[in-house]
Amino acid sequence: EIVLTQSPATLSLSPGERATLSCRASQSVSSYLAWYQQKPGQAPRLLIYDASNRATGIPARFSGSGSGTDFTLTISSLEPGDFAVYYCQQRSNWPLWTFGQGTKVEIK
Amino acid sequence: QVQLVESGGGVVQPGGSLRLSCAASGFTFRSYGMHWVRQAPGKGLEWVAFIRYDGSNKYHADSVKGRFTISRDNSKNTLYLEMNSLSDEDTAVYYCAKDQSGDGDWFDPWGQGTLVTVSS
């Protein structure tokens, strides 16, 4: 099983600041990595797939990068609606999808 | 637009059974794979099961293999999850999610979820 480790567990930032979230895989997943956003009481929403492609309707302030084992989700300037939990997910080990444990982005 | 509506959750005793449904609309259901994902209270996401667009192949996480079965009825645009031998570790919100393709891809979008509580 491929284990995804996200860091930090919690990120405390102010609106307008830049957020940098990390996801590290226990073995290479090539570019088969996605990022999801989950707000309290809501279902997750796909933000980024194949490491760097924005899903439909996702604002340009969200960007993804990386390949192999190290990946980053960057939110260039946090807006109030961006404070949420973010999960990375891999599909390299198909058909066994796994998620990271999540990073909570909270208001400082 | 794509809509996924789960139903069938509730309170069930340990060892009991439950069947979840996911009604799909707004897209050609028979052309896409579908997933179930669960989230225990206050915890992260766990993939549970996947079924290919035509139902020809089904895959289940080890944690539910032999107890849960994913299925679909393309004539009714509905996805199912049959859950047997439930334990308190199965308590979670269960989400259905549309695969980006027919063959196992990313999950987009997700339904709002249905809560399953296993308790005596």
Contacts between the chains, C-beta under 8 A, distances in Angstrom:
chain1	res1	chain2	res2	distance
A	34	B	106	5.0
A	34	B	107	7.9
A	36	B	45	7.7
A	36	B	107	7.7
A	38	B	45	8.0
A	42	B	112	7.6
A	43	B	95	5.7
A	43	B	109	7.6
A	43	B	110	3.9
A	43	B	111	6.4
A	43	B	112	5.5
A	43	B	113	5.9
A	44	B	37	8.0
A	44	B	45	6.6
A	44	B	95	7.5
A	44	B	107	7.6
A	44	B	110	5.6
A	45	B	108	8.0
A	45	B	109	7.1
A	45	B	110	7.3
A	46	B	106	5.9
A	46	B	107	6.4
A	46	B	108	4.0
A	46	B	109	7.2
A	49	B	100	7.2
A	49	B	106	4.5
A	49	B	108	7.8
A	55	B	106	8.0
A	55	B	108	6.1
A	87	B	44	6.7
A	87	B	45	5.7
A	89	B	45	7.7
A	89	B	106	7.6
A	89	B	107	7.7
A	91	B	104	6.9
A	91	B	105	7.0
A	91	B	106	6.9
A	94	B	104	5.2
A	95	B	50	5.8
A	95	B	59	4.0
A	95	B	104	5.5
A	96	B	47	7.6
A	96	B	59	7.8
A	96	B	61	7.4
A	97	B	35	7.8
A	97	B	47	4.2
A	97	B	50	7.7
A	98	B	47	6.9
A	99	B	44	5.9
A	99	B	45	4.4
A	99	B	46	7.1
A	99	B	47	7.1
A	100	B	44	7.5
A	101	B	44	5.0
A	102	B	44	5.1
A	102	B	45	7.8
